[in-house]
Amino acid sequence: MESYQLLQTIYEISKHDPRPETYLCKPRELILRLMQDWSIIQQSLIDLEKEKLISTVQHDTLVIRITSEGIQKINELQSVLRKK
C-alpha cells in the first residue's frame, strides 16, 4: 500500500501537466511531499516500476514518469474509495 501512496503522490505532482506521462518528477519532489527516508521511497519506486505503473530514467538525476497504466490504476483506486 505504501507503493500506491507514492504512486498517488507522483500523480498529484504530474496531473496538471497536459501530458502527465511526460512530466519528469524528481526525487526531491517526492522526498519533500512524503517526508520519508529515501530508501523507503526507492523501494516503492522499484515495486511500482515492476508493475509498469511508473518508469525511471537516470539523467543528471533520477527522473520518474507515471505511465498511462499508473494513471489508470490511480483512477481505479479513487473510484473504489468514492464508493465506500
C-alpha positions in Angstrom: 0.0 0.0 0.0 2.9 2.3 0.6 3.8 2.0 -3.1 0.3 3.2 -4.0 0.7 6.2 -1.7 3.9 7.0 -3.7 2.0 6.5 -7.0 -0.7 8.8 -5.8 1.9 11.4 -4.9 3.5 11.1 -8.4 0.1 11.5 -9.9 -0.7 14.6 -7.8 2.6 16.2 -8.9 2.1 15.5 -12.6 -1.7 15.7 -13.1 -1.8 19.4 -14.1 0.6 18.8 -16.9 -1.2 18.5 -20.3 0.5 15.1 -20.7 1.2 13.7 -17.2 3.1 10.8 -18.7 5.8 13.1 -19.9 6.3 15.1 -16.7 9.8 14.5 -15.2 9.3 14.1 -11.5 12.5 14.5 -9.4 13.3 12.6 -6.2 13.4 15.9 -4.3 9.7 16.5 -5.1 8.8 13.1 -3.6 11.0 13.5 -0.5 9.5 16.9 0.3 5.9 15.7 -0.1 6.2 12.3 1.6 8.6 13.2 4.3 10.0 9.6 4.2 13.5 8.2 4.0 14.9 7.9 0.5 15.5 4.2 0.9 11.7 3.6 1.5 10.8 5.7 -1.5 13.4 4.0 -3.6 12.0 0.5 -2.7 8.4 1.7 -3.6 9.7 3.1 -6.9 11.2 -0.4 -7.7 7.9 -2.0 -6.8 5.9 0.4 -9.0 8.3 0.0 -11.9 7.9 -3.8 -11.7 4.1 -3.3 -12.1 4.8 -0.9 -15.0 2.9 1.9 -13.2 6.0 4.2 -13.5 9.2 4.4 -15.4 12.5 5.7 -14.1 15.5 7.0 -16.1 18.8 8.2 -14.8 19.8 11.6 -16.3 21.9 14.1 -14.3 19.5 13.0 -11.6 16.9 10.3 -11.4 13.6 11.2 -13.2 10.3 9.4 -12.6 7.4 9.3 -15.0 3.9 8.0 -14.3 2.7 5.7 -17.1 -0.8 5.5 -18.6 -1.2 2.3 -16.6 -0.3 4.2 -13.5 -2.8 6.9 -14.1 -5.5 4.2 -14.8 -4.6 2.4 -11.5 -4.9 5.7 -9.6 -8.3 6.4 -11.2 -9.5 2.8 -10.3 -8.3 3.2 -6.7 -10.0 6.6 -6.4 -13.2 5.2 -7.8 -13.2 2.4 -5.2 -12.6 4.8 -2.4 -15.5 7.0 -3.5 -17.9 4.1 -3.5 -17.1 3.3 0.2 
